[in-house]
């Protein structure tokens, strides 16, 4: 992997699981390496909410994500560039990935018009009209300076009719070509393409095949975890992921629960991001191997144990559940910070154990026996429902 002088990202597959498509890998960027399968904490507006960068690093996080849509609207990509680029802006010296802004445009915005050229929408901040095109998305990401940037794509909801899904694929392919043409920093930043197509396997496979022919440095699967259900997600991943090039990173966008991650690793996915660890952390939900617990529940008033016995995170080493519960009720910022730190560490411990299982050739046993591999939305909410 010494050729990063010529390529902004190199990727090696170090081991493969004989019982699935799972693989152990290592990526090298201009801002350092990261091991795969990898989980990226999300810093939506240039900050992983409530957590200092060195505390993020202490959780075992090696690569993080920032959001193009939000940074474009505030403070503006030129401000970030003038302040030294996204790495300096976020105080994060390691690898960073920026998404294209497409998901946020389609999920957050009051959209005025979608055409083959781009999307016109109203800013959620001040109501101003913004026109975001593939070229503009890449221009913003070039200015932000992340190591990995994403092609602009159309991400329809899971229940979108078939004709809309097909139209979204057509636009995603068209926009991917335009993004390649607009990319002004190919020696500094790796541009990943995004496979769309809903739950239509034929549409997904066609989208993947055409993007592969364009020869991007990496590939993502988008448009999942948007309401299609676990089995449908698995079906898409098992069909599409093995099609993607073996020697390039594969990224599943916005997925999330441990059960989903383990299943996706089994299909051959290398990279993940999700807001769940920090969003849940700010709401007193803590992930544990036995399911998520809600620390606002009264049973934690005098609980003198850690959030999760055996966890080595800063919160579990230094604070009791009873103290953390008090911080939430007292409105102290420390409560959300501690649970966020714990949750990020929970995810990084999971990823480290997945990597170790792959290195040892026991991934099948791990996914069948480790209770974390079964944690999905229902398990995560059990305590809340009973509290």
C-alpha positions as CSV (number, residue, x, y, z in Angstrom):
1,X,0.0,0.0,0.0
2,X,2.9,2.3,-0.7
3,X,1.3,3.8,-3.8
4,X,-0.8,6.4,-2.0
5,X,1.5,9.0,-3.6
6,X,-0.4,8.3,-6.8
7,X,-3.7,7.2,-5.3
8,X,-5.6,8.9,-2.5
9,X,-6.9,5.5,-1.2
10,X,-5.6,2.0,-1.4
11,X,-7.3,-1.1,0.0
12,X,-6.1,-4.6,0.7
13,X,-8.2,-7.7,1.6
14,X,-6.3,-9.5,4.3
15,X,-8.6,-12.5,5.0
16,X,-11.9,-13.9,3.7
17,X,-14.4,-15.9,5.6
18,X,-14.9,-19.4,4.0
19,X,-18.6,-19.5,5.0
20,X,-19.8,-16.2,3.7
21,X,-18.6,-13.1,1.7
22,X,-17.2,-11.4,4.8
23,X,-13.7,-10.1,4.5
24,X,-11.0,-8.5,6.7
25,X,-9.3,-5.5,5.2
26,X,-7.2,-2.4,5.6
27,X,-7.5,0.9,3.8
28,X,-4.8,3.6,3.6
29,X,-5.6,7.3,3.0
30,X,-3.5,10.4,3.0
31,X,-4.6,11.0,6.6
32,X,-3.8,7.5,7.8
33,X,-5.2,3.9,7.8
34,X,-8.4,2.3,9.0
35,X,-9.2,-1.3,9.5
36,X,-12.3,-2.9,7.9
37,X,-15.0,-3.8,8.6
38,X,-15.2,-0.2,10.0
39,X,-17.9,1.8,11.7
40,X,-17.8,5.6,11.2
41,X,-19.3,7.8,13.8
42,X,-21.3,10.6,12.3
43,X,-20.4,14.3,12.7
44,X,-23.3,15.8,10.9
45,X,-22.4,19.5,11.1
46,X,-18.7,19.1,11.5
47,X,-18.9,17.8,15.1
48,X,-19.7,14.4,16.6
49,X,-22.3,15.9,19.0
50,X,-21.0,16.3,22.5
51,X,-17.9,14.3,22.2
52,X,-14.3,15.7,21.9
53,X,-12.3,14.3,19.0
54,X,-9.7,12.7,21.3
55,X,-12.6,10.9,23.2
56,X,-13.8,9.7,19.8
57,X,-10.4,8.4,19.0
58,X,-10.2,6.7,22.4
59,X,-13.3,4.6,21.5
60,X,-11.3,3.0,18.7
61,X,-12.8,5.0,15.9
62,X,-10.4,5.4,13.0
63,X,-12.5,7.1,10.3
64,X,-15.5,9.5,10.7
65,X,-18.2,11.0,8.6
66,X,-19.3,14.6,8.0
67,X,-22.4,15.8,6.1
68,X,-22.1,17.8,2.9
69,X,-25.7,19.2,2.9
70,X,-25.4,20.7,6.4
71,X,-21.9,22.1,6.0
72,X,-22.8,23.6,2.6
73,X,-25.7,25.5,4.1
74,X,-23.8,26.5,7.3
75,X,-21.1,27.7,7.6
76,X,-20.5,27.1,3.9
77,X,-17.8,25.0,2.3
78,X,-15.6,28.1,1.5
79,X,-15.5,29.0,5.2
80,X,-14.4,25.5,6.1
81,X,-11.7,25.7,3.3
82,X,-10.5,29.1,4.5
83,X,-10.2,27.6,8.0
84,X,-7.8,25.0,6.8
85,X,-10.1,22.2,5.5
86,X,-12.4,19.7,7.2
87,X,-9.7,17.9,9.1
88,X,-8.6,21.1,10.9
89,X,-12.2,22.3,11.2
90,X,-13.3,19.1,13.0
91,X,-10.0,18.7,14.9
92,X,-9.7,15.2,13.5
93,X,-6.3,14.3,11.9
94,X,-7.5,10.9,10.6
95,X,-9.5,9.8,7.6
96,X,-12.9,11.6,6.9
97,X,-15.7,10.7,4.5
98,X,-18.3,13.2,3.4
99,X,-21.7,12.1,2.0
100,X,-23.0,13.7,-1.1
101,X,-26.0,15.6,0.5
102,X,-28.5,13.6,-1.5
103,X,-30.1,11.7,1.3
104,X,-30.6,14.9,3.3
105,X,-32.0,16.7,0.3
106,X,-34.7,14.0,-0.2
107,X,-35.4,13.4,3.5
108,X,-35.2,16.9,5.1
109,X,-35.9,19.5,2.5
110,X,-39.0,21.2,1.1
111,X,-38.2,20.1,-2.4
112,X,-39.4,22.5,-5.2
113,X,-38.2,20.5,-8.2
114,X,-36.3,17.4,-9.2
115,X,-34.9,17.2,-12.7
116,X,-32.2,15.3,-14.5
117,X,-29.9,18.2,-13.8
118,X,-30.4,18.3,-10.0
119,X,-32.7,19.3,-7.1
120,X,-34.0,22.7,-6.2
121,X,-35.1,22.9,-2.6
122,X,-35.6,25.3,0.3
123,X,-33.0,25.5,3.0
124,X,-34.2,24.2,6.4
125,X,-32.2,26.9,8.0
126,X,-33.5,30.1,6.4
127,X,-35.9,29.1,3.7
128,X,-33.6,30.3,0.9
129,X,-33.8,28.4,-2.4
130,X,-30.8,26.2,-3.2
131,X,-30.0,24.3,-6.4
132,X,-27.9,21.2,-5.8
133,X,-26.5,19.5,-8.8
134,X,-23.9,16.7,-9.2
135,X,-21.3,19.2,-10.1
136,X,-22.2,21.4,-7.1
137,X,-22.1,18.5,-4.7
138,X,-18.6,17.6,-5.9
139,X,-17.5,21.2,-5.8
140,X,-18.6,21.4,-2.1
141,X,-16.9,18.2,-1.2
142,X,-13.7,19.2,-3.1
143,X,-13.6,22.3,-1.0
144,X,-14.3,20.5,2.3
145,X,-11.3,18.2,1.6
146,X,-12.4,14.8,3.0
147,X,-10.4,11.7,2.0
148,X,-13.5,9.9,0.6
149,X,-16.3,11.8,-1.1
150,X,-19.6,10.4,-2.5
151,X,-21.4,10.8,-5.8
152,X,-24.7,12.7,-5.8
153,X,-27.6,10.2,-6.0
154,X,-31.3,10.1,-5.8
155,X,-32.5,8.2,-2.7
156,X,-36.3,7.4,-2.9
157,X,-38.3,6.1,0.0
158,X,-38.7,2.3,0.3
159,X,-42.4,2.5,-0.6
160,X,-41.7,4.5,-3.8
161,X,-43.5,3.0,-6.8
162,X,-41.5,0.9,-9.3
163,X,-41.4,3.7,-12.0
164,X,-39.9,6.1,-9.4
165,X,-37.3,3.6,-8.4
166,X,-36.3,3.1,-12.1
167,X,-36.2,6.9,-12.6
168,X,-34.0,7.3,-9.5
169,X,-31.6,4.7,-10.9
170,X,-31.4,6.5,-14.2
171,X,-30.7,9.7,-12.5
172,X,-28.2,8.1,-10.1
173,X,-26.3,6.7,-13.1
174,X,-26.4,10.0,-15.0
175,X,-25.3,11.9,-11.9
176,X,-22.4,9.5,-11.2
177,X,-21.0,10.3,-14.7
178,X,-21.4,14.0,-14.1
179,X,-19.7,13.7,-10.6
180,X,-16.7,11.9,-12.2
181,X,-16.4,14.7,-14.7
182,X,-16.6,17.4,-12.0
183,X,-14.2,15.9,-9.6
184,X,-11.3,18.3,-9.5
185,X,-9.1,16.6,-6.9
186,X,-8.8,12.9,-7.9
187,X,-5.2,12.7,-6.6
188,X,-6.3,13.9,-3.2
189,X,-9.9,12.4,-2.7
190,X,-11.5,9.1,-3.6
191,X,-14.9,9.4,-5.2
192,X,-17.3,6.5,-4.4
193,X,-20.4,5.7,-6.4
194,X,-23.7,4.7,-4.9
195,X,-25.9,1.7,-6.0
196,X,-29.6,2.5,-5.8
197,X,-32.7,0.5,-6.9
198,X,-34.9,-0.1,-3.9
199,X,-35.7,-3.7,-3.3
200,X,-35.9,-4.6,-7.0
201,X,-32.9,-6.9,-7.4
202,X,-32.8,-6.6,-11.1
203,X,-32.7,-2.8,-10.9
204,X,-30.0,-3.0,-8.2
205,X,-27.9,-5.3,-10.3
206,X,-28.2,-3.2,-13.3
207,X,-27.3,-0.1,-11.4
208,X,-24.2,-1.9,-9.9
209,X,-23.1,-3.2,-13.2
210,X,-23.2,0.2,-14.9
211,X,-21.4,1.9,-12.0
212,X,-18.7,-0.8,-11.9
213,X,-18.1,-0.2,-15.6
214,X,-17.3,3.5,-14.7
215,X,-14.4,2.2,-12.5
216,X,-14.8,4.2,-9.3
217,X,-12.3,3.8,-6.4
218,X,-15.1,2.4,-4.1
219,X,-18.7,1.6,-4.1
220,X,-21.6,2.2,-1.7
221,X,-25.0,0.6,-1.3
222,X,-27.6,3.3,-0.6
223,X,-31.3,3.5,-0.1
224,X,-31.5,0.8,2.6
225,X,-32.7,1.2,6.2
226,X,-35.4,3.5,4.9
227,X,-38.4,1.2,5.9
228,X,-37.9,-1.8,3.7
229,X,-37.4,-4.3,6.6
230,X,-34.5,-6.5,7.7
231,X,-35.2,-9.5,5.3
232,X,-35.5,-7.2,2.3
233,X,-32.3,-5.4,3.2
234,X,-30.5,-8.8,3.5
235,X,-31.9,-9.9,0.1
236,X,-30.6,-6.8,-1.6
237,X,-27.1,-7.0,0.0
238,X,-26.7,-10.7,-0.7
239,X,-27.5,-10.1,-4.3
240,X,-25.6,-6.9,-5.0
241,X,-22.6,-6.8,-2.7
242,X,-20.7,-9.8,-4.2
243,X,-21.0,-8.1,-7.6
244,X,-18.9,-5.2,-6.4
245,X,-15.2,-5.3,-7.2
246,X,-13.2,-7.4,-4.8
247,X,-10.3,-5.1,-4.5
248,X,-12.2,-1.9,-3.6
249,X,-14.0,-0.8,-0.4
250,X,-17.8,-1.4,-0.1
251,X,-19.8,0.9,2.0
252,X,-23.4,0.4,3.3
253,X,-24.8,3.9,4.0
254,X,-26.8,4.7,7.2
255,X,-27.1,1.2,8.6
256,X,-27.2,0.9,11.9
257,X,-28.3,-1.8,14.3
258,X,-25.7,-4.5,15.3
259,X,-27.9,-7.2,13.7
260,X,-27.9,-5.2,10.4
261,X,-24.1,-4.6,10.5
262,X,-23.3,-8.3,11.1
263,X,-25.6,-9.4,8.3
264,X,-24.0,-6.8,6.0
265,X,-20.5,-7.9,6.9
266,X,-21.6,-11.4,5.9
267,X,-22.5,-10.1,2.5
268,X,-19.1,-8.5,2.0
269,X,-19.6,-4.9,3.2
270,X,-16.6,-3.2,4.6
271,X,-17.8,0.2,5.9
272,X,-20.7,1.5,7.9
273,X,-22.0,4.7,9.4
274,X,-25.1,5.5,11.5
275,X,-26.3,8.2,14.0
276,X,-27.7,5.6,16.4
277,X,-24.9,5.6,18.9
278,X,-24.9,9.3,19.5
279,X,-28.6,10.0,18.9
280,X,-29.6,7.3,21.3
281,X,-26.8,8.4,23.7
282,X,-28.3,11.9,23.9
283,X,-31.6,10.4,24.8
284,X,-30.2,8.2,27.6
285,X,-30.4,5.0,25.6
286,X,-27.3,2.8,26.0
287,X,-26.4,-0.2,23.9
288,X,-25.3,-3.3,25.8
289,X,-24.9,-6.9,24.7
290,X,-28.2,-7.7,26.3
291,X,-30.1,-5.0,24.5
292,X,-30.4,-1.2,24.9
293,X,-31.2,0.2,28.3
294,X,-33.0,3.4,29.1
295,X,-31.0,5.1,31.9
296,X,-33.9,7.4,32.8
297,X,-35.8,4.4,34.2
298,X,-36.3,4.5,38.0
299,X,-34.5,1.2,38.5
300,X,-31.2,3.0,37.9
301,X,-31.6,5.6,40.7
302,X,-29.2,3.7,43.1
303,X,-27.5,1.5,40.5
304,X,-23.8,1.6,41.4
305,X,-22.6,-0.5,38.5
306,X,-21.4,0.7,35.1
307,X,-23.6,0.9,32.0
308,X,-22.3,-2.4,30.8
309,X,-20.1,-4.7,33.0
310,X,-16.9,-5.5,31.1
311,X,-17.0,-2.4,28.9
312,X,-13.7,-0.5,29.0
313,X,-15.1,2.9,27.8
314,X,-14.5,6.1,29.8
315,X,-18.1,6.2,31.1
316,X,-18.1,2.6,32.3
317,X,-14.6,3.0,34.0
318,X,-15.5,6.1,35.9
319,X,-19.3,6.5,36.4
320,X,-22.2,4.6,37.9
321,X,-25.6,4.2,36.2
322,X,-27.1,6.1,39.1
323,X,-24.8,9.1,38.6
324,X,-25.4,9.2,34.8
325,X,-29.2,9.0,35.4
326,X,-28.9,12.0,37.7
327,X,-27.0,14.0,35.1
328,X,-29.9,13.5,32.6
329,X,-32.5,14.6,35.1
330,X,-30.4,17.6,36.2
331,X,-30.0,18.7,32.7
332,X,-26.2,18.3,32.9
333,X,-24.4,17.9,29.5
334,X,-22.2,15.2,31.0
335,X,-25.1,12.6,30.8
336,X,-25.5,12.7,27.0
337,X,-21.7,12.9,26.6
338,X,-21.0,9.8,28.7
339,X,-23.7,7.6,27.1
340,X,-22.6,8.7,23.6
341,X,-19.0,7.8,24.4
342,X,-20.2,4.4,25.7
343,X,-22.4,3.7,22.6
344,X,-19.6,4.6,20.2
345,X,-17.2,2.3,22.1
346,X,-19.9,-0.4,22.0
347,X,-20.0,-0.2,18.3
348,X,-16.2,-0.1,18.0
349,X,-15.8,-3.1,20.3
350,X,-18.3,-5.0,18.1
351,X,-16.3,-4.1,14.9
352,X,-13.0,-5.1,16.6
353,X,-14.5,-8.4,17.6
354,X,-15.8,-9.0,14.1
355,X,-12.4,-8.3,12.7
356,X,-10.8,-10.6,15.2
357,X,-13.2,-13.4,14.3
358,X,-12.4,-12.9,10.6
359,X,-8.7,-13.0,11.3
360,X,-9.1,-16.2,13.2
361,X,-11.4,-17.8,10.7
362,X,-14.3,-18.1,13.2
363,X,-16.8,-15.5,11.9
364,X,-19.6,-18.1,11.4
365,X,-19.3,-19.1,15.1
366,X,-19.1,-15.5,16.2
367,X,-22.3,-14.5,14.4
368,X,-24.2,-17.5,15.7
369,X,-23.2,-17.2,19.3
370,X,-22.5,-13.6,20.2
371,X,-25.7,-11.9,21.5
372,X,-24.8,-8.6,19.9
373,X,-25.3,-10.1,16.5
374,X,-29.0,-10.3,17.2
375,X,-29.6,-6.8,18.4
376,X,-32.1,-5.0,16.2
377,X,-34.8,-2.3,16.7
378,X,-37.1,-4.6,18.8
379,X,-34.4,-5.7,21.1
380,X,-33.1,-2.1,21.4
381,X,-36.5,-0.9,22.6
382,X,-37.4,-3.7,25.0
383,X,-36.2,-1.8,28.1
384,X,-37.9,1.4,27.0
385,X,-41.2,-0.5,26.4
386,X,-41.0,-2.0,29.9
387,X,-39.8,1.1,31.7
